[in-house]
Amino acid sequence: MRKHDVVIVGAGLAGLRAALELAGKVDVAVVSKVYPSRSHSGAAQGGVAAAMANESDDSPELHMYDTVKGSDYLGDQDAIEIMTHDAPITITEMEHLGCVFSRDAEGRIAQREFGGHSKPRACYAADRTGHAMLHTLYEQSFKYKKDITFYNEWYLLDLIYQDGSARGIVAMDMKTGDIEVIHAKAVLFGTGGYGRAYKITSNAFANTGDGIMAAYRAGLPLEDMEFVQFHPTGLYQQGILMSEAARGEGGYLLNGNMERFMERYAKSRMELAPRDIVSRAEQSEINEGRGAGPNKDYIYIDLRHLGREKILEKLPQIRQLAIDFLGVDCIDNPIPIQPTAHYSMGGIPASKDCEVYSDEKGTIVKGFYAAGECSCISVHGANRLGTNSLLDATVFGRRAGKSILNYLVGAKHEPVNEAEEKRKARKRIDDLLYTPSTESANNIRNELKEAMTTNVGVYRDKERLAAAHKKLKELQQRFTKVRVEDKGKVFNTEIIEALELANMLAYSELIIAGAEARTESRGAHARVDYPTRDDVNWMKHTMVSAGADGAIQLKYKPVVVTKHQPEERKY
Amino acid sequence: MAKTKFLVSRYDAARDTKPYLQEFRLEIPQGATLLDCINLIKWTQDGTLTYRMSCRSAICGSCSMKVNGHARLACKTQAADVVIDGAVTIEPMGNLPLIRDLAVDLEPFFDSIDRVKPYLVPDESRQWKREMLQSHDDYRKIEDASTCIMCASCWSDCNVLEVDPRFLGPAALAKAQRFVHDSRDSDTIGRIEFLSRVTGMWDCTHCAECATRCPTDAKPLFRIKELRTAAMTHKITNNNGARHVLAFRESVGGTVPGIGGGMLNENYIPVRSVGFFNLDGILSIIPVGVRMIIRGKNPPILPHIIDKFGEVRAMFRRFNDYRKEYRK
């Protein structure tokens, strides 16, 4: 059995930032199913928000207000206040660590406009900000290589959680197929989002909610799972992200009649309204027959008026992506786009110090922490503003590190039954490998993704949600007979994909259950049959957990409101 | 549409003594990337096919593999573009130990990054309350290198690594350039001195495979050239590589035709490169010289005079004017 003071699962921005905080002070291990530089934080493009006030006057208070309003008042305001006030120092630290940022005329970090932010607040590195930040932290991990043990390409199987405390994890070394227990005094999850269950998604293949489902299987609740952000500009049919920076730099959205339709939906902010509003506007245009293309099923983002030079300097990556994937050069032609599943507002409920809650009453799990997209702290509420995710991951990764350091004073390794933990994990895998099987994982996965995009997408209603729920039950049933041909031990990606699919099937049902119950429209959760926000009944967080019989249980907890009372959201 | 032949390299240590090509047939869907096709093969024909992939948008660097003999990101490649006579050949990256099928052991690659001190060494004597300032021009000097996604395509196809596994390799050198030219870094000289050692920047042979295979703007060859320029600018020339370059300039740029001016004096260059007073170095090249003489490949003692000596001189004059301008 391997033993460390702290085990961090996930080597994206949150995990690596926490590791850096802990390196040299305690024995820290980082477990990741991909090499750290492959983490999905690197795919974030447009920027990271901080009221640096480089391009205009700005303040953390204003950033807080914009975030609260953007969250459709579901965000917890105490946590949002911390995030926006920690933002400038956190970004300054990243710069001091060597992060390559684009610069303004004075040599300061350049900042640009972004949706829902009332000031140019997005610090950026061209249109690959996440990549620049992720690689900066990865560079630092070489500096601290003696102090951080990396378990690269180890796949998380289970969280060891017993009698109110987290004690380690069970993981598979993909190179050997061996199942191992990593025993720790504290466990941090920075395992990312769960957008892979959708057919049209900007998420990597890796974003299969392994962390949140390990927590859920261990008996812990998940929060606000029904809130899945749809990004307004995914490449048509691919879902690949076309940064919001394209609109921040002045890009237009056009419908099939080449109209700037956002005028009808958000007159003052136009294309730079928050993502939930823009995605709904696009979907409405498509649904009402004003989409572009032969099937009238997409929208254009038009950058031609920005000019070649600006596109090459500020948006080089998205230009290349549109060329590679659709054969469209945005210097000469508008790019076909559509809303794409992008960000998971929901996740593992945690305090503003990243301590995980075991119930809706705020009971804290000893030694278990969550940060970044897998967590629900909840700084994004019902809708995240662009550039707040890199910020969330960095700020709370940093806070998690500090929080864990405090916790470790006097903490010890709680006992773990290694053989039993390994046996349980082994059984789950053997069941997949050796149960007589007829079902194709590929078919199940495709049907799941189709059902989620069609029925649990930008617009939802009772019938569609019920249809999706029924489909989910059927797919879960079929999955018990899923076929895994690869019985090998070395780098068995087929078994990993099957385990990931099991996670997707399980959490998709939690998304649907939360969405069915929430009879209002708020942020990214838009019910056609309940089109307005209902603050009287629904100003609360969903807490979903498995009951004694395994059935889904929904409970709720209040939103933390400090400075800003709910108002009608106008842009 | 006809089905395309996918010849995919397979290897499973538990079963195979060496890799072999297995043929799959697949109709390439409209607009499908190579990764889409490989996924279709895995998901509908053979679940045991093993490879890495994640973001499928050319930013995570997981899915590099050899396509028709050269490394590429499968997700960034339109499948139809790489079909030759109805077939496409897919093999694992080169210069790395094989794990299984298309998955290779990446540890040597990441170890190379580790060797170049791949993190900022700031000037501790200066305290910055806010961000360190950096001009847009200084940012542009490190921007290209910073786009590296560590896919290892350059490493896979590097011709030097094929013969000398100790070579730092293209990606690590590109990473090093990003710090050598970072206006915020305080270890410029120390870095250049390290990179000037054997296995460093001077071991590259300019074959340009790395820049050709690189899927981003990192293009290691050009970063290596920038490193060499930096070495010259900072006069870190006490090594064979730098001396070799100086010897070229002295020989071709020499002013007296006949004893080197206007062309390479191949008797002068090797000795100048190892250093005139480097006895060990000179002794070490004698066997090569002897072998050349035995095989009749030795250069003439007195080189002949080239026709257009004046033109070479004019080029050097312009080059020197340019250098003066550049130094300003």
Interface residues (C-beta under 8 A of the other chain):
Chain A: V34 Y35 S37 R38 S39 H40 G42 A43 M52 I91 T92 E95 H96 L97 G98 V100 F101 S102 R103 D104 A105 E106 G107 R108 I109 A125 A126 R128 H131 A132 H135 E139 Q140 F142 K143 K145 K175 S202 A204 F205 A206 Q237 I240 L241 P316 Q317 Q320 L321 D324 F325 L326 S440 A441 N442 R483 V484 E485 D486 G488 K489 V490 F491 N492 T493 E494
Chain B: D12 A13 A14 G31 T33 K42 W43 T44 D46 G47 T48 T50 Y51 R52 M53 S54 C55 R56 S57 A58 I59 C60 G61 S62 K76 Q78 I99 R100 A103 L106 F110 I113 D114 K117 P118 Y119 L120 P122 W128 R130 E131 M132 L133 Q134 S135 H136 D138 Y139 I142 E143 S146 T147 C148 I149 M150 R178 F179 D182 R184 D185 D217
